[in-house]
C-alpha cells in the first residue's frame, strides 16, 4: 500500500511557464536515456532535436520548466489529458539539470500532480522504456507511483515499455 503523499501548495521558485526556446534547448541537450525513450515512443529511426522540440511544444495539457540560476532550462515536464480525469506524464531534461536540480524537478512534478488531483484527476501515469531504471525508481520512490506492468516489445523498435501510475485513492490516509 502506498503512503498518502504530501503535495507542495505552490511551485518551487525556479519553475517558470514554458517558452518555445526552452524546449529547443532541452531537446538539443537531452540525456541519452531520454533520447532512447523518445525514439521508442516516436517511432523515428534517428533522433532529431528539432522534431523533438516541436513535439514538446505541441503537447497539450499542463507543463512547467525548471530553470537554473541563470534562467537556462534544466528540465521540462507535464501531463496531457487522455480522457476526463486520466492524464499521462512526460518529461525531458539535461544531464546537468537532473544532477543539480533533481530536488526542484521532483517538487515541481509533485506540485503539478497535486494540482491535477485537486482538480479532479483520478489517474496520473507515465510510460517509459524498461531500461530507464533510474527514472522508474524516481517514479516509484519520489512520486509515489506504482508499477502497473510491462508491455513486452511494445516500443517502436521492440523495447519493453513499463507503466507507472498513481490514482486518487492512493492519496487517502
N, C-alpha and C positions, 0 to 999 in steps of 0.2 A: 504494500500500500504506500502510495506517495504521501509525503507530508504536505500540508497546506502551505502554499507559497505566499510570501510577502512581496508585494509588488511596489516599486517606488511610486510615490504620488506625483512626481514631476520628473521630466527627463534630466539626465546629467547636464552639466554646464557646457560640455563640449559637443553637444548634439545640436545640429542645425537642419533646416529644411533642405532637401536635395536640390541640387542645381545640375544641369547637364554636364558641366565641366567636371564635377565630382565623379560622375560615372565614367567619363573618359579617362581620367587619371587612374581610377581604380582598375578599370579594365586593362590598361597598359601595364599595370604593376601587380596584377593578381597573383596569388600564390599558386604554385604548381598543382596542389591537390584540388584547388577550386577550378583551375583550368580543366583538369581531368573530369571533374564533376560537370562543368559546362558542356564539354564535348559529349559526355554520356547522355545528358539530358536534351541537348540541342540537335544531336544527330550530325553535326558538322564533322568533316574529316580532319580539318585543321583549325586551330584557334585563330580567330580574327578579333582583335581588341575592338575594332570599330563596330563590328556586328554585335559583339557582347555589350558594349556601351549603349548602343541603340536599343537593345533588348531590355537592359535595366531601366533605361529612361521610359520605355513604353509600358513597363509592367504596371498594371492598375493596382489600386489599393493604397495602403498606408506605408510610408517609408521614412527613414531617417538616415542621416550621415553623421558619423563621429569624426571630428577633426582634431588635429594636433594643435599645439600652442600657436603655430604659425598659420593655422587655417587650412592646412592641406588635409585632404581626406585620408583617414586611416581605414575606414570600413563603411559600408552602407548595408542596410537590411530593411526588411519589411515583410508585410503579409498581404496577399491578394485573396479576395473573396472568391471561393469556388462555388458555393451555394449559400443561401441565407444561413448565417451562423457558423459556417465552415470556412476556415482560412488556411492557406498554405504559405509557409515562410520561405524566404530566400535571403542570401547574404553574400557579399563579396568584400574582400579586404586585402590589404598588402601584408607581407610578412612582418615588416616593421610595425605596421599598425596593430596587428594582433599581439606582437611581442611587447609593445609599450602601452597599449590602450585596451587590453583584454578586459580589464575590470569595467571600464566605461562602456565598452561594447556590450558586456553582459548586462549591466544596469539599464542601458538603453533598450535592449531587447526585452528584458523583463518589464520595463515600464510600458512598452508598446503592447506586450501580452496582457498586462493588467488592464490597459485601456480597452482592448478588444473584449476581454471578458466582462468588464463593466458595461459595455455597450451591447451585451447580449450574445457574444460569440459562445458557441457550445463546444467547438473543437478547433485547436490550432495544431498543425502538423508540419513536418519537414521531411522531405525525401532527399537522400544523397547516396552516392556510391559507397558500398560497404567498406572499401579500403580507407576511407577517411575516418580512422578510428579516433583521432584527437577531436574531430568535430562531433562524432557520435557520443563520445564521453562528455563533451560540453553540453550537448542537448540533454543528456540524462542528468548529469550532476549539477550544472549551473542553471538550466532552465526547467528542471523537474519533469522532463518529458519521458514517456515510457516507450521502449522499443516494442513496436507492434508486429513487426515481421520483416521478412526478406523476400523480395521478388527476384528469384534467381534468373540471371541472364536477361533482365528486363531493360538494361541500358541500351543505348543505340548501337554500341559496339560489343554487346554481350556482358556488360558489367552487372554485378548484383546490386540491386537498389534496396536500401533499407528505409523504413518509415519509423519516425518517432513522433509521438503526439501527446498533447495534454488536453484533457477535456474539462469542462466547467466543474464537474463534480469532483475532480481532483483537488479543487481549491477549498473544499469543505473540511472543517476541522474534524 
